[in-house]
Amino acid sequence: MQKSIICLVMLLTPLVTLRADDPLRLVNLQNLLLRFVLDVIDASDELQHGASGTIRRMQGFVEKNLDQVPSVNQLAQLSHLSESRFKTRFKAEIGIPPADYVMRRRIWHAKAMLASNRHSITQIAIRLGFNNSQYFATVFKRYTGQTPSAHRRDAVSSGV
């Protein structure tokens, strides 16, 4: 992933001075962009397929139980690991701590539900296990940079 960040910096730097009359620079830029995209795809494959069976089972459990908000301790018990060992292993295999993973999955599902425009923000918050819509809105903004209402408005207007 560090290679991808370096590649991205290398990619963005020439954009400042890019001229249409410089075909070699344009080809180099395209090459850097392609390398970056391939690195991102490789990293994504590692995140999805690099996890052990135990961690993949916990990811599946999280997906099926987003409304119940499983605690890290519950996930550790289900995986037959101590909580500290589970946290260490999860972060090593997935790249983020388990609590952050659970929250990101909840927010990802919230974004899809907001875009569908079938449920109120409060209903979405409750379905995803948040205690109230205010807390949901705070967490949603922390993870996405926009409020649930703004996300819904953008998604509906763009036809997503």
C-alpha positions in Angstrom: 0.0 0.0 0.0 2.9 2.3 0.7 4.0 1.8 -2.9 0.5 3.0 -4.0 0.8 6.2 -2.0 4.2 6.9 -3.4 2.8 6.2 -6.9 -0.1 8.5 -6.3 2.2 11.3 -5.3 4.3 10.7 -8.4 1.0 10.7 -10.4 -0.3 13.9 -9.0 2.9 15.9 -9.2 3.0 16.1 -13.0 -0.6 17.0 -13.2 0.3 20.5 -12.1 2.5 21.1 -15.2 0.8 18.8 -17.7 0.7 20.1 -21.2 -1.1 18.5 -24.1 1.9 19.0 -26.4 4.0 16.7 -24.3 3.0 13.1 -25.4 5.8 11.4 -23.5 4.8 13.0 -20.3 1.2 12.0 -20.9 2.2 8.3 -21.5 4.3 8.3 -18.3 1.3 9.7 -16.4 -1.0 7.1 -17.9 1.6 4.4 -16.9 1.7 5.7 -13.3 -2.0 5.8 -13.1 -2.3 2.2 -14.3 0.3 1.1 -11.8 -1.6 2.9 -9.0 -4.9 1.3 -10.0 -3.2 -2.2 -10.1 -1.7 -1.7 -6.7 -5.0 -0.7 -5.2 -6.6 -3.8 -6.8 -3.8 -6.0 -5.4 -4.3 -4.4 -1.9 -8.0 -5.0 -2.1 -7.5 -8.7 -3.1 -5.1 -9.1 -0.1 -7.7 -7.6 2.2 -10.4 -9.8 1.0 -8.6 -13.1 0.4 -5.6 -12.7 2.8 -7.7 -13.3 5.9 -7.7 -16.6 7.6 -10.9 -18.7 7.9 -11.4 -17.5 11.5 -11.3 -13.9 10.6 -13.4 -14.4 7.4 -16.1 -16.1 9.6 -16.1 -13.1 11.9 -16.5 -10.8 8.9 -19.5 -12.8 7.8 -20.9 -12.7 11.3 -20.6 -9.0 11.4 -22.3 -8.7 8.0 -25.2 -10.8 9.2 -25.5 -9.0 12.6 -25.1 -5.3 11.8 -28.3 -4.5 13.7 -27.0 -6.2 16.9 -23.6 -4.5 16.9 -21.4 -7.3 18.1 -18.7 -6.3 20.6 -15.1 -7.1 20.0 -15.3 -9.3 23.0 -18.2 -11.3 21.5 -16.3 -11.6 18.2 -13.2 -12.8 20.1 -15.3 -15.4 22.0 -16.9 -16.7 18.8 -13.5 -17.1 17.2 -12.1 -18.9 20.3 -9.4 -16.3 20.8 -8.6 -14.0 23.6 -9.7 -10.5 23.0 -6.2 -9.1 22.7 -5.1 -11.9 20.4 -8.3 -11.4 18.3 -7.6 -7.7 18.0 -4.0 -8.2 17.0 -4.8 -10.9 14.5 -7.8 -9.1 13.0 -5.7 -5.9 12.5 -2.8 -7.8 11.0 -5.1 -9.6 8.5 -7.6 -6.9 7.6 -5.6 -3.8 8.2 -7.9 -2.0 10.7 -9.0 -2.8 14.2 -12.2 -4.9 14.5 -14.3 -2.2 16.1 -13.4 0.2 13.2 -14.2 -2.6 10.7 -17.7 -3.1 12.3 -18.4 0.6 12.2 -17.2 1.0 8.6 -19.5 -1.9 7.5 -22.4 -0.3 9.3 -21.7 3.1 7.6 -21.3 1.3 4.2 -24.7 -0.3 4.6 -26.2 3.1 5.8 -24.9 4.7 2.6 -26.7 2.2 0.5 -29.9 2.5 2.5 -29.8 6.3 2.2 -29.3 6.1 -1.5 -32.3 3.8 -1.9 -34.4 6.6 -0.2 -36.9 4.0 1.1 -36.4 4.6 4.8 -36.1 7.6 7.1 -32.7 8.4 8.6 -34.1 7.3 12.0 -35.2 4.0 10.7 -31.8 3.4 9.1 -30.1 4.3 12.4 -32.3 1.8 14.3 -31.9 -0.9 11.7 -28.1 -0.6 12.0 -28.1 -0.7 15.8 -27.5 2.9 16.6 -29.2 4.1 19.8 -30.6 7.3 18.1 -30.4 9.2 14.9 -28.3 12.0 16.4 -25.5 9.6 17.3 -25.8 7.9 13.9 -25.5 11.3 12.1 -22.4 12.1 14.2 -20.7 8.8 13.4 -21.8 9.0 9.7 -20.3 12.4 9.3 -17.1 11.3 11.0 -16.6 8.4 8.6 -17.9 10.1 5.4 -17.4 13.8 5.8 -21.1 14.6 5.2 -24.3 14.2 7.1 -26.8 11.4 6.2 -29.2 14.0 4.8 -26.5 15.5 2.5 -25.4 12.0 1.4 -29.0 11.1 0.6 -29.5 14.3 -1.3 -26.3 13.8 -3.3 -27.1 10.1 -4.0 -30.6 10.8 -5.2 -29.6 13.8 -7.3 -26.8 11.8 -9.0 -29.1 8.8 -9.5 -26.9 6.4 -7.6 
